[in-house]
Amino acid sequence: MNLRAAVLGAAAAGALAPPCAAQPCRPYWTLAGAQIVTYGMVTFDDGSGPAVYNAGYYWWPPIPGNRFPVHRWRGSQWEQIADGVPDGVVQASQSVRVLDDGSGPRLYLTGLLPGYTTWFIRRWNGAAWEPANPLLWSGDPGGGVARISYDDGSGPAIYGMAAPNRIVRWTGSAWQTIGEVYPANVHMFEVFDDGTGAALYINGDFISVSGVQARDIARWDGHQWSAVGGGIVIREARDMCVYNGALYVADMTMGGGQPINRLGRWDGTSWSNVGAGFTVTGFLELYSMEVFDDGTGPALFVAGLFEDAGGVPARNLAKWDGQRWHAVPPGIGYIVSSMAVYDDGRGESLFLGGDFVSAGGGIGNGLVQYVGCKTGNCYADCNRDGALTLADFTCFQQKYASMDPYANCNKDAFGPPAGVYGINLADFGCFATKFAMGCP
């Protein structure tokens, strides 16, 4: 059977199928427009409506003179928003983050220029990138690296790191030291309320903060530093995330003196494993975490390099629902470095960006979308025109030909490096069935 015959046969089957009950909503994978290598991704509303902002550059299709800086996704295409960005941005060093200095949340772009010696920071005003105080992102004396916003009770402020090994708070015009770690550095910041009030948590490679013994993790309540549950041991600080009333820390091996299988959970009182954790079989890393509701309730999505989560086979992406681990089939090919949640009209989705060429059983090339069911979705409406017609089969054929993960209707196979994508002729039958059943 050739491709054309398969399309026509599936279309006829769908068009002639007897009416039946609407199908239940199921999450699905799809490419998110042009493929963009991602160095940082956030969801932000600049007053014109929420959008996904991505610091990266086009992988495909290539753009002449693509020096990049930031792209914005509102549901149909990626827009370059480059006005005000200095020429010659070093792509691998840039990032976007939302910070609040007390005047409200704003979107910031940070990076380095060629040679990695000239730092820059810009702030988005809704139309262009405007200069921000250069000390917010600077390796020069008096400068620091802005990382997060935290309200210690006196109002939101920006916190970060400054040499040598100092944790600092932005006063509006200068950095104020609130602590110093020994002997190395801080890598990750997160805000978490353990029931006694919101506090700033840091982790990294250190054994003390301003004289307080605190192994690799510490807590700042706005007045003083304290240890967290006897400390932890981390392989490499990559991410912390708050989910369901607890703080999750990636790539831990010990917590409070107890072995931790790479992902630790702090409930404000003690450290524990997350289910059975992750089995070390060869190379294992955890890179990023995000809370997302795919329609079955909020869950912690964990991305990295692994083959199972809690004993459940899972290809580099898994979700923890608070009780047990689940695969997110058919998984993703390699590293996911950044995730963001946004509803672009398909349904509330998890956007995943990083260093991968396969996802969802199809071609990924660094940026994909996992469309959930919290707000509903209609998979069979391939061209997103609000009606199920034969044009949706043409749309599906195009996605099949381009190996878009959307075309992996039955979500089979894990994909490369085994060299097998999950997209095959069986997906036409799957699509025809979903078409015949209508929208959920």
PARO-893487 format. One record per residue (C-alpha): residue number from 0; residue in three letters; x, y, z. Coordinates in Angstrom, 1 decimal, m for minus. Each point is the difference from the previous one (the first is absolute). Layout:
<donus>
(donu NUM; "ALA"; (X; Y; Z))
...
</donus>
This chain:
<donus>
(donu 0; "MET"; (0.0; 0.0; 0.0))
(donu 1; "ASN"; (1.5; 3.4; m1.0))
(donu 2; "LEU"; (m0.4; 3.2; 2.0))
(donu 3; "ARG"; (m2.7; 1.4; m2.2))
(donu 4; "ALA"; (m2.1; m3.1; 0.2))
(donu 5; "ALA"; (0.4; 0.0; 3.8))
(donu 6; "VAL"; (m1.2; 3.6; 0.3))
(donu 7; "LEU"; (m3.0; m0.6; m2.3))
(donu 8; "GLY"; (m0.9; m3.2; 1.8))
(donu 9; "ALA"; (0.2; 1.5; 3.4))
(donu 10; "ALA"; (m1.9; 3.1; m1.1))
(donu 11; "ALA"; (m2.8; m2.2; m1.4))
(donu 12; "ALA"; (m0.1; m2.1; 3.1))
(donu 13; "GLY"; (m0.3; 3.1; 2.2))
(donu 14; "ALA"; (m2.6; 1.7; m2.3))
(donu 15; "LEU"; (m2.1; m3.1; m0.3))
(donu 16; "ALA"; (0.3; m1.2; 3.6))
(donu 17; "PRO"; (m3.3; m0.1; 1.9))
(donu 18; "PRO"; (m0.5; 2.6; 2.7))
(donu 19; "CYS"; (1.3; m0.9; 3.3))
(donu 20; "ALA"; (0.6; 1.5; 3.4))
(donu 21; "ALA"; (2.7; 2.7; 0.2))
(donu 22; "GLN"; (3.4; m1.3; 1.0))
(donu 23; "PRO"; (1.6; 0.8; 3.3))
(donu 24; "CYS"; (2.7; 2.7; m0.1))
(donu 25; "ARG"; (3.6; m1.3; m0.3))
(donu 26; "PRO"; (3.2; 2.1; 0.2))
(donu 27; "TYR"; (2.0; 0.0; m3.2))
(donu 28; "TRP"; (3.4; 1.2; m1.4))
(donu 29; "THR"; (0.6; 2.6; m2.7))
(donu 30; "LEU"; (2.7; 2.2; m1.3))
(donu 31; "ALA"; (m0.3; 3.6; 1.2))
(donu 32; "GLY"; (0.5; 1.9; m3.3))
(donu 33; "ALA"; (3.5; 0.6; m1.2))
(donu 34; "GLN"; (2.8; m1.9; 1.8))
(donu 35; "ILE"; (1.9; 2.2; 2.4))
(donu 36; "VAL"; (3.0; m1.1; 2.1))
(donu 37; "THR"; (m1.0; 1.0; 3.5))
(donu 38; "TYR"; (2.2; 1.6; 2.7))
(donu 39; "GLY"; (m2.8; 1.2; 2.2))
(donu 40; "MET"; (m3.8; 0.1; m0.2))
(donu 41; "VAL"; (m2.7; 1.7; 2.1))
(donu 42; "THR"; (m3.6; 0.9; m0.2))
(donu 43; "PHE"; (m0.7; 3.7; 0.5))
(donu 44; "ASP"; (m2.8; 2.5; m0.5))
(donu 45; "ASP"; (1.4; 3.5; m1.0))
(donu 46; "GLY"; (m3.5; 1.4; 0.0))
(donu 47; "SER"; (m0.9; m1.2; m3.5))
(donu 48; "GLY"; (m0.8; m3.5; 1.2))
(donu 49; "PRO"; (2.0; m3.0; 1.1))
(donu 50; "ALA"; (2.6; m1.4; m2.3))
(donu 51; "VAL"; (3.0; m2.4; 0.0))
(donu 52; "TYR"; (3.3; 1.8; m0.2))
(donu 53; "ASN"; (3.0; m2.0; m1.2))
(donu 54; "ALA"; (3.7; 1.0; 0.1))
(donu 55; "GLY"; (1.6; m1.9; m2.9))
(donu 56; "TYR"; (0.5; m0.1; m3.7))
(donu 57; "TYR"; (m1.7; m1.6; m3.0))
(donu 58; "TRP"; (0.9; m3.6; m0.7))
(donu 59; "TRP"; (m2.4; m0.3; m2.9))
(donu 60; "PRO"; (m0.9; 1.7; m2.2))
(donu 61; "PRO"; (3.2; 1.9; m0.2))
(donu 62; "ILE"; (m0.3; 3.8; 0.2))
(donu 63; "PRO"; (2.6; 2.2; m1.9))
(donu 64; "GLY"; (2.0; 2.1; 2.5))
(donu 65; "ASN"; (m1.5; m2.0; 2.9))
(donu 66; "ARG"; (1.8; 1.6; 3.0))
(donu 67; "PHE"; (m2.9; m0.8; 2.0))
(donu 68; "PRO"; (m1.0; 1.2; 3.3))
(donu 69; "VAL"; (m3.6; m0.7; 1.1))
(donu 70; "HIS"; (m3.0; m1.5; m1.7))
(donu 71; "ARG"; (m3.6; 0.2; 1.1))
(donu 72; "TRP"; (m2.7; m2.6; m0.6))
(donu 73; "ARG"; (m3.7; 1.0; 0.2))
(donu 74; "GLY"; (m1.3; m3.1; m1.8))
(donu 75; "SER"; (0.7; 0.3; m3.7))
(donu 76; "GLN"; (3.6; 0.9; m0.6))
(donu 77; "TRP"; (3.2; 1.0; 1.8))
(donu 78; "GLU"; (0.5; 3.8; m0.2))
(donu 79; "GLN"; (3.5; 1.4; 0.3))
(donu 80; "ILE"; (0.1; 2.9; 2.5))
(donu 81; "ALA"; (3.5; 1.4; m0.5))
(donu 82; "ASP"; (m0.4; 3.7; 0.4))
(donu 83; "GLY"; (2.5; 1.3; 2.5))
(donu 84; "VAL"; (2.1; m3.2; 0.2))
(donu 85; "PRO"; (3.7; 0.7; m0.6))
(donu 86; "ASP"; (1.6; m1.4; m3.2))
(donu 87; "GLY"; (2.1; m3.1; 0.3))
(donu 88; "VAL"; (m1.8; m1.7; 2.9))
(donu 89; "VAL"; (1.8; m3.2; 1.0))
(donu 90; "GLN"; (m2.9; m2.4; m0.4))
(donu 91; "ALA"; (1.1; m2.7; 2.4))
(donu 92; "SER"; (0.1; 2.5; 2.9))
(donu 93; "GLN"; (m3.3; 1.7; m0.2))
(donu 94; "SER"; (m3.1; m0.6; 2.1))
(donu 95; "VAL"; (m3.4; 1.6; 0.9))
(donu 96; "ARG"; (m1.4; 0.2; 3.5))
(donu 97; "VAL"; (m2.8; 1.8; 1.7))
(donu 98; "LEU"; (1.1; 2.2; 2.9))
(donu 99; "ASP"; (m1.8; 2.4; 2.4))
(donu 100; "ASP"; (2.0; 2.9; 1.5))
(donu 101; "GLY"; (m3.0; 1.2; 1.9))
(donu 102; "SER"; (m1.6; 1.8; m2.9))
(donu 103; "GLY"; (m1.7; m3.1; m1.5))
(donu 104; "PRO"; (1.1; m3.0; m2.0))
(donu 105; "ARG"; (2.1; 0.8; m3.1))
(donu 106; "LEU"; (1.7; m2.1; m2.6))
(donu 107; "TYR"; (3.8; 0.2; m0.2))
(donu 108; "LEU"; (2.4; m1.2; m2.6))
(donu 109; "THR"; (3.6; m0.7; 1.1))
(donu 110; "GLY"; (3.1; m1.2; m1.9))
(donu 111; "LEU"; (3.5; 0.6; m1.1))
(donu 112; "LEU"; (1.5; 1.5; m3.1))
(donu 113; "PRO"; (2.8; m1.8; m2.1))
(donu 114; "GLY"; (3.1; m0.6; 2.0))
(donu 115; "TYR"; (m2.2; m0.7; 3.1))
(donu 116; "THR"; (1.4; 3.1; 1.7))
(donu 117; "THR"; (m2.8; 2.5; m0.6))
(donu 118; "TRP"; (m3.1; m0.6; 2.0))
(donu 119; "PHE"; (m3.4; 1.5; m1.0))
(donu 120; "ILE"; (m3.5; 0.1; 1.5))
(donu 121; "ARG"; (m3.2; 1.4; m1.5))
(donu 122; "ARG"; (m3.6; 0.4; 1.2))
(donu 123; "TRP"; (m3.1; m0.5; m2.2))
(donu 124; "ASN"; (m2.4; 3.0; m0.1))
(donu 125; "GLY"; (m2.6; m1.6; m2.2))
(donu 126; "ALA"; (1.4; 1.4; m3.2))
(donu 127; "ALA"; (3.8; m0.2; 0.3))
(donu 128; "TRP"; (2.9; m1.0; 2.2))
(donu 129; "GLU"; (1.1; 3.0; 2.1))
(donu 130; "PRO"; (3.2; 0.2; 2.0))
(donu 131; "ALA"; (m0.2; m1.1; 3.7))
(donu 132; "ASN"; (2.5; 0.9; 2.7))
(donu 133; "PRO"; (3.2; m1.8; m1.2))
(donu 134; "LEU"; (0.9; m0.9; 3.6))
(donu 135; "LEU"; (m2.9; m2.5; 0.0))
(donu 136; "TRP"; (2.0; m2.3; m2.4))
(donu 137; "SER"; (3.7; 0.8; 0.2))
(donu 138; "GLY"; (3.3; m1.6; 0.9))
(donu 139; "ASP"; (1.5; 3.4; 0.8))
(donu 140; "PRO"; (0.6; 1.2; 3.6))
(donu 141; "GLY"; (m3.4; 1.0; 1.5))
(donu 142; "GLY"; (m1.8; m2.2; m2.5))
(donu 143; "GLY"; (m1.9; m3.2; 0.5))
(donu 144; "VAL"; (m2.1; m2.7; m1.7))
(donu 145; "ALA"; (m3.7; 0.4; 0.4))
(donu 146; "ARG"; (m1.7; m3.3; 0.5))
(donu 147; "ILE"; (m3.4; 0.2; 1.8))
(donu 148; "SER"; (m2.5; 2.2; 1.8))
(donu 149; "TYR"; (m1.1; m0.5; 3.6))
(donu 150; "ASP"; (m2.1; 1.9; 2.4))
(donu 151; "ASP"; (1.4; m0.2; 3.6))
(donu 152; "GLY"; (m3.0; 2.0; 1.3))
(donu 153; "SER"; (1.3; 3.4; m1.0))
(donu 154; "GLY"; (m1.0; m0.3; m3.6))
(donu 155; "PRO"; (1.4; m1.9; m3.1))
(donu 156; "ALA"; (3.7; 0.4; m0.8))
(donu 157; "ILE"; (2.5; m1.6; m2.3))
(donu 158; "TYR"; (2.5; m2.5; 1.4))
(donu 159; "GLY"; (3.1; m1.5; m1.6))
(donu 160; "MET"; (3.7; m0.7; 0.3))
(donu 161; "ALA"; (3.1; 2.2; 0.0))
(donu 162; "ALA"; (3.7; m0.6; 0.3))
(donu 163; "PRO"; (1.5; m1.4; 2.1))
(donu 164; "ASN"; (m2.7; m2.6; 0.9))
(donu 165; "ARG"; (m2.4; 2.5; 1.3))
(donu 166; "ILE"; (m3.8; m0.2; 0.1))
(donu 167; "VAL"; (m1.4; 3.5; m0.7))
(donu 168; "ARG"; (m3.2; 2.1; 0.1))
(donu 169; "TRP"; (m0.7; 2.8; m2.5))
(donu 170; "THR"; (m0.9; 3.3; 1.8))
(donu 171; "GLY"; (m1.1; 1.7; m3.1))
(donu 172; "SER"; (3.4; 1.6; m0.7))
(donu 173; "ALA"; (2.6; m2.4; 1.4))
(donu 174; "TRP"; (0.5; m3.6; 1.2))
(donu 175; "GLN"; (m0.1; m0.6; 3.8))
(donu 176; "THR"; (1.7; m3.1; 1.4))
(donu 177; "ILE"; (m2.2; m2.3; 2.1))
(donu 178; "GLY"; (2.3; m3.0; 0.2))
(donu 179; "GLU"; (3.2; m1.7; m1.2))
(donu 180; "VAL"; (0.4; m3.6; m0.8))
(donu 181; "TYR"; (3.1; m2.1; 0.6))
(donu 182; "PRO"; (2.0; m1.4; m1.8))
(donu 183; "ALA"; (m1.6; 0.1; m3.5))
(donu 184; "ASN"; (m3.1; 1.5; m1.5))
(donu 185; "VAL"; (m3.8; 0.0; m0.3))
(donu 186; "HIS"; (m1.7; m1.4; m3.0))
(donu 187; "MET"; (m3.8; 0.0; 0.5))
(donu 188; "PHE"; (m2.5; 2.2; 1.8))
(donu 189; "GLU"; (m3.6; m0.8; 0.9))
(donu 190; "VAL"; (m2.8; 1.5; 2.2))
(donu 191; "PHE"; (m1.9; m2.5; 2.2))
(donu 192; "ASP"; (m2.4; 0.3; 3.0))
(donu 193; "ASP"; (0.4; m2.9; 2.3))
(donu 194; "GLY"; (m2.9; 1.2; 2.2))
(donu 195; "THR"; (1.9; 2.6; 1.9))
(donu 196; "GLY"; (0.1; 2.6; m2.8))
(donu 197; "ALA"; (1.6; 0.4; m3.4))
(donu 198; "ALA"; (3.8; m0.3; 0.1))
(donu 199; "LEU"; (2.8; 0.1; m2.6))
(donu 200; "TYR"; (1.8; m3.3; m0.5))
(donu 201; "ILE"; (3.4; m0.4; m1.7))
(donu 202; "ASN"; (2.0; m3.0; m1.0))
(donu 203; "GLY"; (3.5; m0.6; m1.4))
(donu 204; "ASP"; (3.4; m1.1; 1.1))
(donu 205; "PHE"; (0.5; 1.3; 3.5))
(donu 206; "ILE"; (0.2; m1.1; 3.7))
(donu 207; "SER"; (m0.9; 3.2; 1.7))
(donu 208; "VAL"; (m1.8; 3.4; m0.5))
(donu 209; "SER"; (1.2; 2.9; 2.0))
(donu 210; "GLY"; (1.4; m2.3; 2.7))
(donu 211; "VAL"; (m3.2; m2.2; 0.1))
(donu 212; "GLN"; (0.8; m3.7; m0.7))
(donu 213; "ALA"; (m2.2; m0.9; m3.0))
(donu 214; "ARG"; (1.1; m2.7; m2.5))
(donu 215; "ASP"; (m1.0; 0.8; m3.6))
(donu 216; "ILE"; (m3.3; 1.7; 0.9))
(donu 217; "ALA"; (m1.1; 2.8; 2.3))
(donu 218; "ARG"; (m3.0; 2.2; 0.8))
(donu 219; "TRP"; (m0.3; 3.7; 0.4))
(donu 220; "ASP"; (m3.2; 1.3; 1.8))
(donu 221; "GLY"; (0.8; 3.7; m0.6))
(donu 222; "HIS"; (2.0; 0.3; 3.3))
(donu 223; "GLN"; (2.3; m3.0; 0.4))
(donu 224; "TRP"; (1.4; m3.1; m1.6))
(donu 225; "SER"; (m0.8; m3.5; 1.1))
(donu 226; "ALA"; (0.8; m3.6; m1.0))
(donu 227; "VAL"; (m2.6; m2.1; m1.7))
(donu 228; "GLY"; (m0.6; m3.4; 1.5))
(donu 229; "GLY"; (3.6; m0.9; 0.7))
(donu 230; "GLY"; (1.1; 0.9; m3.5))
(donu 231; "ILE"; (0.3; m1.9; m3.2))
(donu 232; "VAL"; (2.5; m1.3; m2.5))
(donu 233; "ILE"; (m0.5; 0.9; m3.6))
(donu 234; "ARG"; (1.9; m1.2; m3.1))
(donu 235; "GLU"; (m0.6; 3.2; m2.0))
(donu 236; "ALA"; (m2.5; 2.7; 0.9))
(donu 237; "ARG"; (m2.5; 0.2; m2.9))
(donu 238; "ASP"; (m3.5; 0.8; 1.2))
(donu 239; "MET"; (m2.3; 0.5; 2.9))
(donu 240; "CYS"; (m3.8; 0.1; m0.2))
(donu 241; "VAL"; (m3.0; 0.4; 2.3))
(donu 242; "TYR"; (m2.8; m2.5; m0.4))
(donu 243; "ASN"; (m2.9; m1.0; 2.2))
(donu 244; "GLY"; (1.3; 1.7; 3.2))
(donu 245; "ALA"; (3.6; m1.3; m0.3))
(donu 246; "LEU"; (3.3; 1.0; m1.4))
(donu 247; "TYR"; (1.6; m2.4; m2.6))
(donu 248; "VAL"; (3.7; 0.1; m0.6))
(donu 249; "ALA"; (1.5; m1.8; m3.0))
(donu 250; "ASP"; (3.2; m2.1; m0.1))
(donu 251; "MET"; (0.3; m0.7; 3.7))
(donu 252; "THR"; (1.7; m3.1; 1.4))
(donu 253; "MET"; (m0.5; 0.7; 3.7))
(donu 254; "GLY"; (m2.5; 2.0; 2.1))
(donu 255; "GLY"; (0.1; 0.2; 3.8))
(donu 256; "GLY"; (2.5; m2.8; 0.0))
(donu 257; "GLN"; (m2.2; m2.3; m1.9))
(donu 258; "PRO"; (0.6; m1.3; m3.6))
(donu 259; "ILE"; (m2.0; 1.8; m2.7))
(donu 260; "ASN"; (m0.6; m1.5; m3.4))
(donu 261; "ARG"; (0.8; 3.2; m1.9))
(donu 262; "LEU"; (m3.2; 1.9; 0.8))
(donu 263; "GLY"; (m0.6; 1.2; 3.5))
(donu 264; "ARG"; (m3.2; 1.4; 1.7))
(donu 265; "TRP"; (0.1; 2.4; 2.9))
(donu 266; "ASP"; (m3.3; 0.4; 1.8))
(donu 267; "GLY"; (1.2; 2.6; 2.5))
(donu 268; "THR"; (0.9; m2.7; 2.5))
(donu 269; "SER"; (2.0; m2.8; m1.6))
(donu 270; "TRP"; (1.5; m1.2; m3.3))
(donu 271; "SER"; (m1.4; m3.0; m1.9))
(donu 272; "ASN"; (0.3; m1.8; m3.3))
(donu 273; "VAL"; (m2.7; 0.7; m2.6))
(donu 274; "GLY"; (m1.5; m3.4; m0.4))
(donu 275; "ALA"; (2.8; m2.4; m0.8))
(donu 276; "GLY"; (1.9; 2.7; m1.7))
(donu 277; "PHE"; (2.2; m0.5; m3.0))
(donu 278; "THR"; (2.1; m3.1; m0.7))
(donu 279; "VAL"; (3.5; 0.7; m1.0))
(donu 280; "THR"; (0.7; m2.1; m3.1))
(donu 281; "GLY"; (2.9; 1.6; m1.8))
(donu 282; "PHE"; (m0.2; 3.7; m0.5))
(donu 283; "LEU"; (m2.8; 1.7; 2.0))
(donu 284; "GLU"; (m0.7; 3.8; 0.4))
(donu 285; "LEU"; (m3.0; 2.1; 1.0))
(donu 286; "TYR"; (m0.1; 3.3; m1.8))
(donu 287; "SER"; (m3.3; 1.8; 0.4))
(donu 288; "MET"; (m3.4; m0.1; 1.8))
(donu 289; "GLU"; (m3.3; 1.6; m0.5))
(donu 290; "VAL"; (m3.5; m0.3; 1.5))
(donu 291; "PHE"; (m2.6; m0.7; m2.7))
(donu 292; "ASP"; (m3.6; m1.3; 0.0))
(donu 293; "ASP"; (m0.6; m2.2; m3.1))
(donu 294; "GLY"; (m3.6; m0.5; 1.0))
(donu 295; "THR"; (0.6; m2.6; 2.7))
(donu 296; "GLY"; (0.9; 2.6; 2.6))
(donu 297; "PRO"; (3.2; 2.0; 0.7))
(donu 298; "ALA"; (3.1; m2.1; m0.1))
(donu 299; "LEU"; (3.8; 0.5; 0.1))
(donu 300; "PHE"; (1.5; m0.6; m3.4))
(donu 301; "VAL"; (3.7; m0.9; 0.2))
(donu 302; "ALA"; (2.3; 0.0; m3.0))
(donu 303; "GLY"; (3.6; m1.4; m0.2))
(donu 304; "LEU"; (1.9; m3.0; m1.3))
(donu 305; "PHE"; (m1.5; m3.2; 1.4))
(donu 306; "GLU"; (m1.8; m3.2; m1.0))
(donu 307; "ASP"; (m2.4; m0.4; 2.9))
(donu 308; "ALA"; (m1.6; 2.0; 2.8))
(donu 309; "GLY"; (m1.1; m2.0; 3.1))
(donu 310; "GLY"; (0.4; m3.2; m1.9))
(donu 311; "VAL"; (m2.3; 1.3; m2.8))
(donu 312; "PRO"; (1.6; m0.1; m3.4))
(donu 313; "ALA"; (0.3; 3.7; m1.1))
(donu 314; "ARG"; (2.1; 1.5; m2.7))
(donu 315; "ASN"; (1.6; 3.2; 1.4))
(donu 316; "LEU"; (m3.3; 1.4; 1.1))
(donu 317; "ALA"; (m2.3; m1.1; 2.8))
(donu 318; "LYS"; (m2.7; 1.5; 2.3))
(donu 319; "TRP"; (m0.6; m0.4; 3.8))
(donu 320; "ASP"; (m3.6; 0.4; 1.0))
(donu 321; "GLY"; (0.7; 0.1; 3.8))
(donu 322; "GLN"; (m0.5; m3.7; 0.4))
(donu 323; "ARG"; (1.7; m1.8; m2.9))
(donu 324; "TRP"; (2.1; 0.4; m3.1))
(donu 325; "HIS"; (m1.4; m0.1; m3.6))
(donu 326; "ALA"; (1.7; 0.0; m3.4))
(donu 327; "VAL"; (m0.8; 2.7; m2.5))
(donu 328; "PRO"; (m0.1; m2.2; m3.1))
(donu 329; "PRO"; (1.9; m0.4; m2.2))
(donu 330; "GLY"; (2.5; 2.3; 1.7))
(donu 331; "ILE"; (2.6; 2.3; m1.3))
(donu 332; "GLY"; (3.4; m0.6; m1.7))
(donu 333; "TYR"; (2.5; 2.0; 2.1))
(donu 334; "ILE"; (0.4; 3.0; 2.3))
(donu 335; "VAL"; (m2.9; 2.3; 0.9))
(donu 336; "SER"; (1.5; 3.1; 1.6))
(donu 337; "SER"; (m3.0; 2.2; 0.3))
(donu 338; "MET"; (m3.8; m0.4; 0.3))
(donu 339; "ALA"; (m2.9; 2.4; 0.1))
(donu 340; "VAL"; (m3.8; m0.3; 0.3))
(donu 341; "TYR"; (m2.3; 2.0; m2.4))
(donu 342; "ASP"; (m3.4; m0.4; m1.8))
(donu 343; "ASP"; (0.4; 1.1; m3.6))
(donu 344; "GLY"; (m3.5; m1.0; m1.1))
(donu 345; "ARG"; (0.7; m3.7; m0.4))
(donu 346; "GLY"; (m0.4; m0.5; 3.7))
(donu 347; "GLU"; (2.2; 0.6; 3.0))
(donu 348; "SER"; (3.4; m1.4; m1.0))
(donu 349; "LEU"; (3.4; m0.8; 1.3))
(donu 350; "PHE"; (2.7; 1.5; m2.3))
(donu 351; "LEU"; (3.3; m1.8; 0.2))
(donu 352; "GLY"; (3.3; 1.4; m1.4))
(donu 353; "GLY"; (3.5; m1.3; 0.0))
(donu 354; "ASP"; (2.6; m2.1; m1.8))
(donu 355; "PHE"; (m2.0; m2.8; m1.7))
(donu 356; "VAL"; (m1.0; m1.0; m3.5))
(donu 357; "SER"; (m2.8; m2.4; 0.8))
(donu 358; "ALA"; (m3.1; 0.3; 2.2))
(donu 359; "GLY"; (m3.3; m1.7; 0.2))
(donu 360; "GLY"; (1.0; m2.6; m2.5))
(donu 361; "GLY"; (0.8; 2.6; m2.7))
(donu 362; "ILE"; (2.5; 2.7; m0.9))
(donu 363; "GLY"; (0.5; 2.6; 2.8))
(donu 364; "ASN"; (3.0; 2.1; m0.9))
(donu 365; "GLY"; (0.1; 1.8; 3.3))
(donu 366; "LEU"; (m3.5; 1.2; 0.7))
(donu 367; "VAL"; (m3.3; m1.9; 0.3))
(donu 368; "GLN"; (m3.4; 0.5; 1.6))
(donu 369; "TYR"; (m1.9; m2.6; 2.1))
(donu 370; "VAL"; (m3.7; 0.9; m0.2))
(donu 371; "GLY"; (m1.9; m0.9; 3.1))
(donu 372; "CYS"; (m3.7; m0.4; 0.8))
(donu 373; "LYS"; (m0.5; 2.4; 3.0))
(donu 374; "THR"; (m1.7; 2.5; m2.3))
(donu 375; "GLY"; (m0.9; m2.6; m2.7))
(donu 376; "ASN"; (1.4; m0.7; m3.4))
(donu 377; "CYS"; (m1.2; m1.3; m3.3))
(donu 378; "TYR"; (2.8; m2.1; m1.5))
(donu 379; "ALA"; (m2.0; m0.8; m3.2))
(donu 380; "ASP"; (m0.2; 3.7; m0.9))
(donu 381; "CYS"; (3.4; m0.1; m1.5))
(donu 382; "ASN"; (m0.1; 3.4; m1.8))
(donu 383; "ARG"; (m1.6; 1.6; 3.1))
(donu 384; "ASP"; (m2.9; 1.6; m2.0))
(donu 385; "GLY"; (m2.7; m1.1; 2.5))
(donu 386; "ALA"; (m1.6; m2.5; m2.4))
(donu 387; "LEU"; (0.8; m3.6; m0.8))
(donu 388; "THR"; (0.2; m0.3; m3.8))
(donu 389; "LEU"; (2.1; m1.9; m2.6))
(donu 390; "ALA"; (2.4; 2.9; 0.2))
(donu 391; "ASP"; (1.1; m1.4; 3.3))
(donu 392; "PHE"; (1.2; m3.2; m1.8))
(donu 393; "THR"; (2.1; 2.1; m2.4))
(donu 394; "CYS"; (1.4; 1.7; 3.1))
(donu 395; "PHE"; (0.7; m3.3; 1.6))
(donu 396; "GLN"; (1.7; m1.3; m3.2))
(donu 397; "GLN"; (2.3; 3.1; 0.1))
(donu 398; "LYS"; (0.9; m0.6; 3.6))
(donu 399; "TYR"; (0.6; m3.7; m0.8))
(donu 400; "ALA"; (2.4; 0.9; m2.8))
(donu 401; "SER"; (2.0; 2.4; 2.1))
(donu 402; "MET"; (0.1; m2.5; 2.9))
(donu 403; "ASP"; (m1.7; 2.5; 2.3))
(donu 404; "PRO"; (m0.7; m1.8; 3.4))
(donu 405; "TYR"; (m3.6; 1.0; m0.5))
(donu 406; "ALA"; (m0.2; m2.8; m2.6))
(donu 407; "ASN"; (0.9; m2.7; 2.6))
(donu 408; "CYS"; (m3.7; m0.3; 0.8))
(donu 409; "ASN"; (0.3; m3.2; 2.0))
(donu 410; "LYS"; (3.1; 1.3; 1.8))
(donu 411; "ASP"; (2.1; m3.2; m0.5))
(donu 412; "ALA"; (3.7; m0.5; 0.1))
(donu 413; "PHE"; (2.7; 2.0; 1.8))
(donu 414; "GLY"; (1.9; 1.2; m3.1))
(donu 415; "PRO"; (3.7; 0.5; m0.4))
(donu 416; "PRO"; (2.7; m0.8; 1.0))
(donu 417; "ALA"; (m1.4; m3.5; m0.9))
(donu 418; "GLY"; (m0.7; 1.5; m3.4))
(donu 419; "VAL"; (m3.7; m0.7; 0.0))
(donu 420; "TYR"; (m2.6; 2.7; m0.1))
(donu 421; "GLY"; (m3.6; m0.8; 1.0))
(donu 422; "ILE"; (m1.6; 1.5; m3.1))
(donu 423; "ASN"; (m1.4; m2.7; m2.4))
(donu 424; "LEU"; (m3.1; m0.9; m2.0))
(donu 425; "ALA"; (m1.8; m1.2; 3.1))
(donu 426; "ASP"; (m0.3; 3.7; 1.0))
(donu 427; "PHE"; (m2.3; 0.7; m3.0))
(donu 428; "GLY"; (m2.5; m2.5; 1.4))
(donu 429; "CYS"; (0.4; 1.5; 3.4))
(donu 430; "PHE"; (m0.6; 3.5; m1.3))
(donu 431; "ALA"; (m3.1; m1.2; m2.0))
(donu 432; "THR"; (m1.4; m1.5; 3.1))
(donu 433; "LYS"; (0.5; 3.2; 2.0))
(donu 434; "PHE"; (m1.5; 2.0; m2.8))
(donu 435; "ALA"; (m3.1; m2.2; m0.1))
(donu 436; "MET"; (m0.5; 0.3; 3.7))
(donu 437; "GLY"; (0.1; 3.8; m0.2))
(donu 438; "CYS"; (1.3; 2.5; 2.5))
(donu 439; "PRO"; (m0.1; m0.9; 3.7))
</donus>
